[in-house]
């Protein structure tokens, strides 16, 4: 088996961290004695030769879609706020006579207000989390 530069570069993190076996250390030492240019480069910049694996091709697309969804908030909470607002409006319209208690309207309007407040707060928190830009100070 022939040992090539990519094999030594792959073994280099183990060699530097001290986790390599004695045989592996001997193999790396022997190869670096025969290739002084690679030895200089690895000792000068230990991680310069190690390349990170490429990310999957759709990483940016998925991150953008996730951020866009979070910027919209929770659609179920918005739907519930709209439904209960409509029910409260329907209750006030159906109870236009003065002899009916406004208790049903107050209950529906309170539930709608709860959902609206929960939706706005969750939307505000998510947008604040997403819009944080590293290196930029907030006022």
Buried (B, 14 or more C-beta within 10 A) or exposed (E): EEEEEEBBBEBBEBBBEEEBEEEEBEBBEEBBEEBEEBBEBBEEEEEEBEEEEEEEEEEEEEEEEEBEEBEEBBEEBBEBBBBBBEBBBEBBEEBEEEEEEEEBBEBBBEBBBBBBEBBBEBBEEBBEEEEEEEEEEEE
